[in-house]
Amino acid sequence: MERLKKNPMARYIPSQFEVEQLCKQYRVGDLVSIDKELGGMFNVNLKISTTSGQYVIRVHSGLSREDHLNAENAILEKLRSHGIPVLFPLHTIEGFYFLNLHHRFVQLTPFVQGTPFKFTREQVYNCGKLLKRFHHTLKSECEIPAPFWSNYPSQNILKEGLELLKNDQKELHEETQIKDVEHLYNEVMEQWLPNEKFLSKSIIHGDWHPWNVLFNDDNEIEYILDFDFIQKGECIHDIAYFLWTIKNEANKEELGRHFIKGYGPLSRIEVELLPIAIARASLFFLCTASFVADPSSELQEQIKVQKPYIEWLLSSDGKSSIKKLTMTKTKK
């Protein structure tokens, strides 16, 4: 298993014997069947059936860290105590919320089913409403250990990715492509950096999108999923990231308005910076193209997808369109 130690991105699917041992350690009965692998870009999520029910084994990528998992557990406890529906990992016989398997952290959760996201106004409204409660509940929390990897577009990660493109990988890319990314980076960060200190902060989810929540039949959120990216950050990032994930929907303006209506009034500076925050979320995928196995193909694809969208967000038309989504009452 040295391969897993050397390559933190390599995914590991446990064997039947290992699954049987995990069932014993988590006291969930005897294994009946390994059903199927569920979705997950970095982690393995393996649905199993036992004599006591159905569960999901979550094998984290090698990018997870123990101190972040411990902080995550404390955050989940607080959210649960405030009535926020989170899917909580089970604990082992010894009382641990995770185990180690071949240089990977492993957790076990009950398998839960819900109504999938259908892009309805009611669902996005409830996404915004619960996100506001999430931020409000965790606003007073101190900094927690950040994950080794997340979708959060910090200046450090954006700059590191850009420097790789410009220096170590300059032979792999067309010069115009690198200049395009650098230009967009400068445009976005010149508008973001002087103002970020004025933005409201909390522990943010970091990956708040429609597929990380499960709904019941009444379109209320039954569970929030996937807390791998939680960290202290600007509340507006979670809002921006959600809007970024629905950017290709035909009714994105209507969905965006109802999402923000559910969240509630934004401050004036949040309204002003919302287009820039979305552009920053989009910029992440341009700058971090340098981190993947085939950076040349990845950068070409990301330029095709992200460049026109960022340019639109930075235009007067784009800024105006995004700000119109917030045309509920703003707070001072």
Contacts in CASP RR format, 6 or more apart in sequence:
PFRMAT RR
TARGET T0000
AUTHOR 0000-0000-0000
METHOD contacts of the structure
MODEL  1
MERLKKNPMARYIPSQFEVEQLCKQYRVGDLVSIDKELGGMFNVNLKIST
TSGQYVIRVHSGLSREDHLNAENAILEKLRSHGIPVLFPLHTIEGFYFLN
LHHRFVQLTPFVQGTPFKFTREQVYNCGKLLKRFHHTLKSECEIPAPFWS
NYPSQNILKEGLELLKNDQKELHEETQIKDVEHLYNEVMEQWLPNEKFLS
KSIIHGDWHPWNVLFNDDNEIEYILDFDFIQKGECIHDIAYFLWTIKNEA
NKEELGRHFIKGYGPLSRIEVELLPIAIARASLFFLCTASFVADPSSELQ
EQIKVQKPYIEWLLSSDGKSSIKKLTMTKTKK
1 12 0 8 1.000
1 102 0 8 1.000
1 103 0 8 1.000
3 10 0 8 1.000
4 10 0 8 1.000
4 12 0 8 1.000
4 62 0 8 1.000
4 102 0 8 1.000
4 103 0 8 1.000
4 104 0 8 1.000
5 103 0 8 1.000
8 61 0 8 1.000
8 62 0 8 1.000
8 63 0 8 1.000
8 148 0 8 1.000
9 42 0 8 1.000
9 61 0 8 1.000
9 62 0 8 1.000
9 63 0 8 1.000
10 61 0 8 1.000
10 62 0 8 1.000
11 42 0 8 1.000
11 43 0 8 1.000
11 44 0 8 1.000
11 59 0 8 1.000
11 61 0 8 1.000
12 44 0 8 1.000
12 59 0 8 1.000
12 101 0 8 1.000
12 102 0 8 1.000
12 104 0 8 1.000
13 37 0 8 1.000
13 44 0 8 1.000
13 46 0 8 1.000
13 59 0 8 1.000
14 22 0 8 1.000
14 44 0 8 1.000
14 46 0 8 1.000
14 57 0 8 1.000
14 59 0 8 1.000
14 101 0 8 1.000
14 106 0 8 1.000
16 31 0 8 1.000
16 34 0 8 1.000
18 101 0 8 1.000
19 31 0 8 1.000
19 34 0 8 1.000
19 46 0 8 1.000
19 48 0 8 1.000
19 57 0 8 1.000
20 30 0 8 1.000
20 31 0 8 1.000
22 57 0 8 1.000
22 99 0 8 1.000
22 101 0 8 1.000
22 106 0 8 1.000
22 108 0 8 1.000
23 29 0 8 1.000
23 30 0 8 1.000
23 31 0 8 1.000
23 48 0 8 1.000
23 50 0 8 1.000
25 92 0 8 1.000
25 93 0 8 1.000
25 99 0 8 1.000
26 55 0 8 1.000
26 90 0 8 1.000
26 91 0 8 1.000
26 92 0 8 1.000
26 93 0 8 1.000
26 108 0 8 1.000
27 92 0 8 1.000
27 93 0 8 1.000
28 50 0 8 1.000
28 52 0 8 1.000
28 53 0 8 1.000
28 55 0 8 1.000
28 90 0 8 1.000
28 108 0 8 1.000
29 50 0 8 1.000
29 51 0 8 1.000
29 52 0 8 1.000
30 50 0 8 1.000
30 51 0 8 1.000
31 48 0 8 1.000
31 49 0 8 1.000
31 50 0 8 1.000
32 48 0 8 1.000
32 49 0 8 1.000
32 50 0 8 1.000
32 51 0 8 1.000
33 48 0 8 1.000
33 49 0 8 1.000
34 46 0 8 1.000
34 47 0 8 1.000
34 48 0 8 1.000
35 47 0 8 1.000
35 48 0 8 1.000
35 49 0 8 1.000
35 54 0 8 1.000
36 46 0 8 1.000
36 47 0 8 1.000
37 44 0 8 1.000
37 45 0 8 1.000
37 46 0 8 1.000
37 47 0 8 1.000
38 45 0 8 1.000
38 46 0 8 1.000
38 47 0 8 1.000
38 56 0 8 1.000
39 45 0 8 1.000
42 60 0 8 1.000
42 61 0 8 1.000
42 63 0 8 1.000
42 149 0 8 1.000
42 228 0 8 1.000
43 58 0 8 1.000
43 59 0 8 1.000
43 60 0 8 1.000
43 61 0 8 1.000
43 228 0 8 1.000
44 57 0 8 1.000
44 58 0 8 1.000
44 59 0 8 1.000
45 56 0 8 1.000
45 57 0 8 1.000
45 58 0 8 1.000
45 59 0 8 1.000
46 56 0 8 1.000
46 57 0 8 1.000
46 58 0 8 1.000
46 59 0 8 1.000
47 54 0 8 1.000
47 55 0 8 1.000
47 56 0 8 1.000
47 111 0 8 1.000
48 54 0 8 1.000
48 55 0 8 1.000
48 56 0 8 1.000
48 57 0 8 1.000
49 55 0 8 1.000
53 110 0 8 1.000
53 111 0 8 1.000
54 110 0 8 1.000
54 111 0 8 1.000
55 90 0 8 1.000
55 108 0 8 1.000
55 109 0 8 1.000
55 110 0 8 1.000
55 111 0 8 1.000
56 108 0 8 1.000
56 109 0 8 1.000
56 110 0 8 1.000
56 111 0 8 1.000
57 106 0 8 1.000
57 107 0 8 1.000
57 108 0 8 1.000
58 89 0 8 1.000
58 106 0 8 1.000
58 107 0 8 1.000
58 108 0 8 1.000
58 109 0 8 1.000
59 101 0 8 1.000
59 104 0 8 1.000
59 105 0 8 1.000
59 106 0 8 1.000
60 98 0 8 1.000
60 104 0 8 1.000
60 105 0 8 1.000
60 106 0 8 1.000
60 107 0 8 1.000
60 228 0 8 1.000
61 104 0 8 1.000
61 149 0 8 1.000
62 103 0 8 1.000
62 104 0 8 1.000
62 105 0 8 1.000
62 148 0 8 1.000
63 147 0 8 1.000
63 148 0 8 1.000
63 149 0 8 1.000
64 104 0 8 1.000
64 105 0 8 1.000
64 147 0 8 1.000
64 148 0 8 1.000
64 228 0 8 1.000
65 145 0 8 1.000
65 147 0 8 1.000
65 148 0 8 1.000
66 98 0 8 1.000
66 105 0 8 1.000
67 145 0 8 1.000
68 144 0 8 1.000
68 145 0 8 1.000
68 146 0 8 1.000
68 147 0 8 1.000
68 148 0 8 1.000
69 97 0 8 1.000
69 98 0 8 1.000
69 105 0 8 1.000
71 144 0 8 1.000
71 145 0 8 1.000
71 230 0 8 1.000
72 144 0 8 1.000
72 227 0 8 1.000
72 228 0 8 1.000
72 230 0 8 1.000
73 89 0 8 1.000
73 97 0 8 1.000
75 138 0 8 1.000
75 141 0 8 1.000
75 144 0 8 1.000
75 203 0 8 1.000
75 227 0 8 1.000
75 230 0 8 1.000
76 86 0 8 1.000
76 88 0 8 1.000
76 227 0 8 1.000
78 137 0 8 1.000
78 138 0 8 1.000
78 141 0 8 1.000
79 86 0 8 1.000
79 134 0 8 1.000
79 137 0 8 1.000
79 138 0 8 1.000
79 224 0 8 1.000
80 86 0 8 1.000
80 88 0 8 1.000
82 133 0 8 1.000
82 137 0 8 1.000
84 130 0 8 1.000
84 133 0 8 1.000
84 134 0 8 1.000
84 137 0 8 1.000
84 224 0 8 1.000
85 221 0 8 1.000
85 222 0 8 1.000
85 223 0 8 1.000
85 224 0 8 1.000
86 223 0 8 1.000
86 224 0 8 1.000
86 227 0 8 1.000
87 109 0 8 1.000
87 110 0 8 1.000
87 112 0 8 1.000
87 223 0 8 1.000
87 224 0 8 1.000
87 225 0 8 1.000
88 109 0 8 1.000
89 97 0 8 1.000
89 98 0 8 1.000
89 107 0 8 1.000
89 108 0 8 1.000
89 109 0 8 1.000
90 97 0 8 1.000
90 107 0 8 1.000
90 108 0 8 1.000
90 109 0 8 1.000
90 110 0 8 1.000
91 97 0 8 1.000
92 99 0 8 1.000
97 107 0 8 1.000
98 105 0 8 1.000
98 106 0 8 1.000
98 107 0 8 1.000
99 105 0 8 1.000
99 106 0 8 1.000
99 107 0 8 1.000
100 106 0 8 1.000
112 214 0 8 1.000
112 222 0 8 1.000
112 223 0 8 1.000
113 214 0 8 1.000
114 214 0 8 1.000
114 215 0 8 1.000
114 216 0 8 1.000
114 222 0 8 1.000
114 223 0 8 1.000
115 214 0 8 1.000
115 215 0 8 1.000
115 216 0 8 1.000
115 217 0 8 1.000
115 219 0 8 1.000
116 215 0 8 1.000
117 123 0 8 1.000
117 210 0 8 1.000
117 211 0 8 1.000
117 213 0 8 1.000
117 215 0 8 1.000
119 210 0 8 1.000
119 246 0 8 1.000
119 249 0 8 1.000
119 251 0 8 1.000
119 255 0 8 1.000
120 219 0 8 1.000
121 254 0 8 1.000
121 255 0 8 1.000
121 258 0 8 1.000
122 219 0 8 1.000
122 258 0 8 1.000
123 210 0 8 1.000
123 215 0 8 1.000
123 219 0 8 1.000
124 210 0 8 1.000
124 246 0 8 1.000
124 255 0 8 1.000
124 256 0 8 1.000
124 258 0 8 1.000
124 259 0 8 1.000
125 258 0 8 1.000
125 259 0 8 1.000
125 261 0 8 1.000
125 262 0 8 1.000
126 215 0 8 1.000
126 219 0 8 1.000
126 220 0 8 1.000
126 221 0 8 1.000
126 262 0 8 1.000
127 208 0 8 1.000
127 210 0 8 1.000
127 213 0 8 1.000
127 221 0 8 1.000
127 242 0 8 1.000
127 259 0 8 1.000
127 262 0 8 1.000
128 239 0 8 1.000
128 242 0 8 1.000
128 259 0 8 1.000
128 260 0 8 1.000
128 262 0 8 1.000
128 263 0 8 1.000
128 264 0 8 1.000
129 262 0 8 1.000
129 263 0 8 1.000
130 213 0 8 1.000
130 221 0 8 1.000
130 224 0 8 1.000
131 205 0 8 1.000
131 208 0 8 1.000
131 238 0 8 1.000
131 239 0 8 1.000
131 242 0 8 1.000
131 263 0 8 1.000
132 262 0 8 1.000
132 263 0 8 1.000
132 264 0 8 1.000
134 202 0 8 1.000
134 205 0 8 1.000
134 224 0 8 1.000
134 238 0 8 1.000
135 200 0 8 1.000
135 202 0 8 1.000
135 204 0 8 1.000
135 235 0 8 1.000
135 238 0 8 1.000
136 202 0 8 1.000
138 202 0 8 1.000
138 203 0 8 1.000
139 200 0 8 1.000
139 201 0 8 1.000
139 202 0 8 1.000
141 202 0 8 1.000
141 203 0 8 1.000
141 232 0 8 1.000
142 232 0 8 1.000
143 232 0 8 1.000
144 203 0 8 1.000
144 230 0 8 1.000
144 231 0 8 1.000
144 232 0 8 1.000
146 152 0 8 1.000
146 231 0 8 1.000
146 232 0 8 1.000
147 228 0 8 1.000
147 229 0 8 1.000
147 230 0 8 1.000
147 231 0 8 1.000
150 206 0 8 1.000
150 207 0 8 1.000
150 228 0 8 1.000
150 229 0 8 1.000
150 231 0 8 1.000
151 206 0 8 1.000
151 207 0 8 1.000
151 229 0 8 1.000
151 241 0 8 1.000
151 281 0 8 1.000
151 284 0 8 1.000
152 204 0 8 1.000
152 206 0 8 1.000
152 229 0 8 1.000
152 231 0 8 1.000
152 233 0 8 1.000
152 237 0 8 1.000
152 284 0 8 1.000
153 237 0 8 1.000
153 280 0 8 1.000
153 281 0 8 1.000
153 283 0 8 1.000
153 284 0 8 1.000
153 287 0 8 1.000
155 189 0 8 1.000
155 193 0 8 1.000
157 284 0 8 1.000
157 287 0 8 1.000
157 288 0 8 1.000
158 185 0 8 1.000
158 189 0 8 1.000
158 280 0 8 1.000
158 283 0 8 1.000
158 284 0 8 1.000
158 287 0 8 1.000
158 288 0 8 1.000
159 185 0 8 1.000
159 287 0 8 1.000
160 287 0 8 1.000
161 287 0 8 1.000
161 288 0 8 1.000
161 290 0 8 1.000
161 291 0 8 1.000
162 181 0 8 1.000
162 182 0 8 1.000
162 185 0 8 1.000
162 287 0 8 1.000
162 290 0 8 1.000
164 290 0 8 1.000
164 291 0 8 1.000
164 295 0 8 1.000
165 173 0 8 1.000
165 178 0 8 1.000
165 181 0 8 1.000
165 287 0 8 1.000
165 289 0 8 1.000
165 290 0 8 1.000
165 295 0 8 1.000
165 299 0 8 1.000
166 178 0 8 1.000
166 182 0 8 1.000
168 290 0 8 1.000
169 290 0 8 1.000
169 295 0 8 1.000
169 296 0 8 1.000
170 178 0 8 1.000
172 295 0 8 1.000
172 296 0 8 1.000
173 295 0 8 1.000
173 296 0 8 1.000
173 299 0 8 1.000
177 299 0 8 1.000
177 300 0 8 1.000
177 303 0 8 1.000
180 303 0 8 1.000
180 307 0 8 1.000
181 286 0 8 1.000
181 287 0 8 1.000
181 299 0 8 1.000
181 303 0 8 1.000
184 279 0 8 1.000
184 283 0 8 1.000
184 286 0 8 1.000
184 307 0 8 1.000
184 310 0 8 1.000
184 311 0 8 1.000
185 283 0 8 1.000
185 286 0 8 1.000
185 287 0 8 1.000
187 310 0 8 1.000
187 314 0 8 1.000
188 276 0 8 1.000
188 279 0 8 1.000
188 280 0 8 1.000
188 283 0 8 1.000
188 310 0 8 1.000
188 314 0 8 1.000
189 280 0 8 1.000
191 273 0 8 1.000
191 276 0 8 1.000
191 314 0 8 1.000
192 273 0 8 1.000
192 276 0 8 1.000
192 277 0 8 1.000
192 280 0 8 1.000
195 269 0 8 1.000
195 272 0 8 1.000
195 273 0 8 1.000
196 234 0 8 1.000
196 273 0 8 1.000
198 269 0 8 1.000
199 234 0 8 1.000
199 235 0 8 1.000
199 236 0 8 1.000
199 269 0 8 1.000
199 270 0 8 1.000
199 273 0 8 1.000
200 234 0 8 1.000
200 235 0 8 1.000
200 236 0 8 1.000
200 267 0 8 1.000
200 270 0 8 1.000
201 232 0 8 1.000
201 233 0 8 1.000
201 234 0 8 1.000
201 235 0 8 1.000
202 232 0 8 1.000
202 233 0 8 1.000
202 235 0 8 1.000
203 230 0 8 1.000
203 231 0 8 1.000
203 232 0 8 1.000
203 233 0 8 1.000
204 230 0 8 1.000
204 231 0 8 1.000
204 232 0 8 1.000
204 233 0 8 1.000
204 234 0 8 1.000
204 235 0 8 1.000
204 237 0 8 1.000
204 238 0 8 1.000
205 212 0 8 1.000
205 224 0 8 1.000
205 227 0 8 1.000
205 229 0 8 1.000
205 230 0 8 1.000
205 238 0 8 1.000
206 229 0 8 1.000
206 230 0 8 1.000
206 231 0 8 1.000
206 237 0 8 1.000
206 238 0 8 1.000
206 241 0 8 1.000
207 226 0 8 1.000
207 228 0 8 1.000
207 229 0 8 1.000
207 241 0 8 1.000
208 238 0 8 1.000
208 241 0 8 1.000
208 242 0 8 1.000
209 241 0 8 1.000
209 242 0 8 1.000
209 245 0 8 1.000
210 242 0 8 1.000
210 245 0 8 1.000
210 246 0 8 1.000
212 224 0 8 1.000
212 225 0 8 1.000
212 226 0 8 1.000
213 221 0 8 1.000
213 223 0 8 1.000
213 224 0 8 1.000
213 225 0 8 1.000
214 221 0 8 1.000
214 222 0 8 1.000
214 223 0 8 1.000
214 225 0 8 1.000
215 221 0 8 1.000
215 222 0 8 1.000
216 222 0 8 1.000
234 277 0 8 1.000
235 270 0 8 1.000
236 266 0 8 1.000
236 270 0 8 1.000
236 273 0 8 1.000
236 274 0 8 1.000
236 277 0 8 1.000
237 277 0 8 1.000
237 280 0 8 1.000
237 281 0 8 1.000
239 259 0 8 1.000
239 260 0 8 1.000
239 263 0 8 1.000
239 266 0 8 1.000
239 270 0 8 1.000
239 274 0 8 1.000
239 277 0 8 1.000
240 274 0 8 1.000
240 277 0 8 1.000
240 278 0 8 1.000
240 280 0 8 1.000
240 281 0 8 1.000
241 281 0 8 1.000
242 259 0 8 1.000
243 252 0 8 1.000
243 256 0 8 1.000
243 259 0 8 1.000
243 274 0 8 1.000
243 278 0 8 1.000
243 322 0 8 1.000
243 325 0 8 1.000
244 278 0 8 1.000
244 281 0 8 1.000
244 282 0 8 1.000
246 252 0 8 1.000
246 255 0 8 1.000
246 256 0 8 1.000
246 259 0 8 1.000
247 309 0 8 1.000
249 255 0 8 1.000
253 321 0 8 1.000
253 324 0 8 1.000
253 325 0 8 1.000
256 325 0 8 1.000
257 324 0 8 1.000
257 325 0 8 1.000
257 327 0 8 1.000
260 266 0 8 1.000
260 325 0 8 1.000
260 326 0 8 1.000
260 328 0 8 1.000
261 328 0 8 1.000
264 328 0 8 1.000
265 328 0 8 1.000
265 329 0 8 1.000
265 330 0 8 1.000
265 331 0 8 1.000
266 274 0 8 1.000
266 326 0 8 1.000
266 330 0 8 1.000
266 331 0 8 1.000
267 330 0 8 1.000
267 331 0 8 1.000
267 332 0 8 1.000
268 330 0 8 1.000
268 331 0 8 1.000
268 332 0 8 1.000
271 323 0 8 1.000
271 326 0 8 1.000
271 330 0 8 1.000
272 323 0 8 1.000
274 322 0 8 1.000
274 323 0 8 1.000
274 325 0 8 1.000
274 326 0 8 1.000
275 313 0 8 1.000
275 314 0 8 1.000
275 318 0 8 1.000
275 319 0 8 1.000
275 322 0 8 1.000
275 323 0 8 1.000
276 313 0 8 1.000
276 314 0 8 1.000
278 313 0 8 1.000
278 322 0 8 1.000
279 309 0 8 1.000
279 310 0 8 1.000
279 313 0 8 1.000
279 314 0 8 1.000
282 306 0 8 1.000
282 309 0 8 1.000
282 310 0 8 1.000
282 313 0 8 1.000
283 306 0 8 1.000
283 310 0 8 1.000
285 302 0 8 1.000
285 305 0 8 1.000
285 306 0 8 1.000
286 299 0 8 1.000
286 302 0 8 1.000
286 303 0 8 1.000
286 306 0 8 1.000
286 307 0 8 1.000
286 310 0 8 1.000
289 295 0 8 1.000
289 298 0 8 1.000
289 299 0 8 1.000
289 301 0 8 1.000
289 302 0 8 1.000
290 299 0 8 1.000
292 298 0 8 1.000
312 318 0 8 1.000
313 319 0 8 1.000
313 322 0 8 1.000
END
